[in-house]
Amino acid sequence: MTFSASRLTCYALISAMESDLRRMVEVHWPELPLADLPVEVVDAAQVRRTKDRLPTARSVGALLPHTDFADAFEIIAARRSSLSNTTRDALDALAKGFTRIVAIRNQVAHTKPMQLDDGAFLADQAAAVVLSDREQWPTLAETMRRIDDNPAYVLGLTPLWRADEVAGTPFHNLPIPEFDETGFFGRREELKKLKRLIKGNYAIVSVLGTGGIGKTALTVQAAYDLLDDPDGTFEAIVWVTAKSAVITGTEVVAITDAIKDSLGLFSQAAEVLGGLPAEQPIGELRGYLETFKVLLILDNLETVLDPVLREFLADIPLGSKVILTSRISLGMLDNPISLGPLSEDEAVNLLYALCRARGVTQLRDLRREEVAKYAAALVGHPSYIRWFVAGLQAGRRPEDLLGDNGLILEYCMSNVYDYLDEEQQEVLSTFQVLPGAKNMAELAYLNDLSGEDTERVLLALLTTNFVAMSSHSRSGSLDSAYFLSDFAKEYLDRWHPVPRPRRAGMLQRSQDLRDQGAQFSVEMVATPYNSDTITIRGVEDAHVARILKRASASEVYEDALGFCREAQKLAPHYFETYRVEGDIRARMLDDTGALEAYERALPLSELASTPFHFGSYLLSEGIDVQRALILLQEAARRDPTSPNIAAQISWAQYLLREWELAFGAAKRVLDLQRSTTAEQFPAVVMALRAACQKIEEDLLREQNGSALEIAEEALELCETLPEELLSGESSDLLLWMRTLVGDVTPRLSGYYAVSASKFVERLSRLTSSLGVEARQVGRVARLVRDKGFGFIAGTPEDYFLHVYELLDSDVWDSLNDGELCCFELKQVDSRWRAGQVRVLRL
């Protein structure tokens, strides 16, 4: 999904407004009852919480993060009388543009076309609000400062507002319009005709014209209009492009990784509708078109005109429609709208609009008739007009740009290229040597740039139209990528071939990056849930992963956090940059910072490792065991065969006193094929701990049946395990289990008495085979901590206990009377004393 700088700037300003409005509610009305809020505001926010798998909010503080700009403003407006005069003035300034701000927010959130002066309007509104009351709008003031200081700041943002907030809007994957800077220009009659044909009885409508003439722009605008049409009948609008080449005045330049045939086209469309790759794409796509009313848009179709495509289009199911954009007509199958050059007025208006949007002043003082001459020289071609403005932006005179009767496109690009500095030109050469989209981190590594320098270079290349930006989802998080525009690639390859030494060096750095990615991939497979394992989404993350490794290894916390900040600048939507920060802040005992970092990582990832690390942190610190369990269960849903996750779930359930569930989770660790001996040892201990707790609790409640049932299950498990897994604490827990059941057996009768006796007999055989029959179970009594000794209560006498006999002497300072332990008897000077003592802390 492509985002323009103007759209991202609007997003930054509105997000800042939302943040300050929410904070204002929290500061001024922290105890505001939900019942005092508008019902529609509360209901909408509760629905959003439900979609995020959160419980119903009980307080305004819990509800606020799920309100939007209009909701928060409505809450405050109803209580403005209690605010200061300056705050009321700021709200009044905001109220004047309220309706349009909401409209702009919806355009950004739902990837709809924007208007020419949306950005300027928002900037004016923001300035008026901050001027009236800066104190109440800190986030907005800071955002405006950051944009003024560094306009490239917005490139690290991706709109994260919900795309499903408008009820009844059809499902779609439409691209963000390329005409964000200017709004949709001209073609009003063609637009009306296209929408009329789509709504009519025609199954197929085509938009025809030469390359760059505006076919895609017209179709995108029509599709977005249909999304908002209250009389619309489509349940889904699906966009697929088959663009594979650019036409220049002299040659056709191929685009790598393009769809090569109609089967690829059908596969992509079926995957958009179904969410998964299709095994039989043609049949599945036809099935979707039969079941639902789908508007299927096939862009740049001329590259895949084959008999299979024609056969498919000859029989479109009733209710679904197809729009084609192509340079070649399909003949009898389509109802064409042919696009020619823009009219004189349209071309002049586009020239003016682009100049205003990009701050180009050369044409500002010219009469319209003079500007019309430039528009005529550009033959009314939208692509040529855009590149002409880029040349003006680079500082060239209009007459110089038009002085050559050759290809205007090449001349404009040449002048723009000369405007670029050495770093920017070298980054362009990276795209030439290594075709395809690159994210910011890759470009930083390949060109040995910092994150800040990379942002600056990319902003310049985006502004001059050499490079385009897109965003796509990887492992649940969005990642922005940059690629050469079609015309730029043709120009650079012809006029600025990369020197051989530069090409060789770039290829070597690219190979180094792939090698690093392979190393991280091996580590991910071997130890996917170790805290120092960095999970990468692809080789593109290798450079950032290296930085995060340095952060994890650093013992200087400020340096470690600095590495995290650099990683976050290079990959602002990469979950591991925040997860590693959370780990570091946890080591710093900064719980607030750790929680904030983990919370930022969580929504960016669909992988199991992210909720696992967050849940493990909450568990180990005892911050919120219940939420830790929820996170770990989410991790288990994502990776159901992980013994690491099952073990942590078992520990969480144990702490929550859910003994049977803890036993089951520990048993699952042992059942999983992926579990190693090192993972199985603690799992056996956890299973026996949980079983002993359940047995003891049930016997105290005289629930003898359930106590014997869990005891039998634990014994059956142990009888199937290798003896080496039953050593140490596990064997001592078996002795305690035998004691629990054995002590109660004389008080039982009937079936329970027989079952208990058989259980004790079987368990005794097992402990005998383990060689631990000589060990006993007792409880600590009469500790003399400062002298380092105490006693273990026994029959008929107590046994002397010295601190040196503890298998783990570190527990001495926290040992208390009554604690359970297992020990051996040793005779010293004709007296029995306890040796090899293990404290059993259940």
BELUR-V882251 format. One record per run of one state. SS is the DSSP state (H for helix, E for strand, - for the rest). FROM is the first residue (numbers start at 1). TO is the last residue. If there is no record, write none. Layout:
# BELUR-V882251
ss=<SS	SS>
from=<FROM	FROM>
to=<TO	TO>
This chain:
# BELUR-V882251
ss=<-	H	-	H	-	H	-	H	-	H	-	H	-	H	-	H	-	H	-	H	-	H	-	H	-	E	-	H	-	E	-	H	-	E	-	E	-	E	-	H	-	H	-	E	-	H	-	H	-	E	-	H	-	E	-	H	-	H	-	H	-	H	-	H	-	H	-	E	H	-	H	-	E	-	E	-	H	-	H	-	H	-	H	-	H	-	H	-	H	-	H	-	H	-	H	-	H	-	H	-	H	-	H	-	H	-	E	H	-	E	-	E	H	E	-	H	-	E	-	E	->
from=<1	5	29	34	37	39	52	60	65	69	78	80	83	85	97	98	110	118	133	134	137	138	150	151	157	171	173	188	200	204	209	215	228	236	242	245	248	252	255	262	275	281	292	294	300	301	305	307	314	321	327	331	334	336	339	344	359	368	378	382	394	398	403	408	420	422	434	438	440	447	451	464	467	475	477	485	486	496	500	527	539	554	557	571	575	588	591	603	608	621	625	639	643	656	659	672	677	701	704	721	723	727	729	746	750	771	776	785	788	789	794	799	803	806	807	809	815	820	829	831	840>
to=<4	28	33	36	38	51	59	64	68	77	79	82	84	96	97	109	117	132	133	136	137	149	150	156	170	172	187	199	203	208	214	227	235	241	244	247	251	254	261	274	280	291	293	299	300	304	306	313	320	326	330	333	335	338	343	358	367	377	381	393	397	402	407	419	421	433	437	439	446	450	463	466	474	476	484	485	495	499	526	538	553	556	570	574	587	590	602	607	620	624	638	642	655	658	671	676	700	703	720	722	726	728	745	749	770	775	784	787	788	793	798	802	805	806	808	814	819	828	830	839	842>
